[in-house]
Amino acid sequence: MYASDIVAGFWDLGFDLFRDKTIFNAHFIEADILDTESPLNVLRGKVDVLLVNQVFHLFNRERQVTMAKKLVYLSTSGAWVVGWQVGSSHGRSLPVQTQTGGHSGSAGSDTKLFHNNQTWQELWQQVGEETGTEWSIETSMQSLEAWGYGKEDTAWMGPGAVGFEYICRRTG
């Protein structure tokens, strides 16, 4: 089992929180998935299940396509890409102000694309066409309140913010 995050410190915090460093036997790779020279490249074509939580909605559509193509690069035939994130019942982009010196980005204005069922299908249709792969997609949306978020947690997201879950199966 492999795990990855852009900052190794997050992984260490998890070990501290759950006190499971001696029993959780995953191999951690600190990496930026959008980096073409990513240390994740050693896993090319070897990963059967990719759990991707709370990541896609951090990026605009162009970067989401790049990230999804990297997941295809890492995946085996028959692989699953599964996860959950913030979505939007309207499938919309949210303008954000980016920070200076961030990973895979630059300071200035950008957008974050919050998906709904249709926009997620469209993303994976494009990725499949550009990578010569086929994907079966299942999605569901739930209220963020059902996920335990309060109104103060979601006010910045605007109307229509939802919890978005997905299963993408590589079928060809």
PEWO-V613689 format. One line per field, one symbol per residue. psi: psi as a letter, one per 30 degrees, with the letter a starting at -180 (. if undefined). A space follows every 10 residues. Layout:
psi=???
//
This chain:
psi=kklklfjffe eeeeeeefhg effjhlkkjk ljffkfgkff ffgkgfkekj jjkheeffll eeeeeeeeee eeefllkglk jlallkakff ilkkklkllk glkhallaka lkjjlaeeee eeefeeeeef fglkkkkkll klkfeffgkl efffeffakg klkkklkjkj f.
//
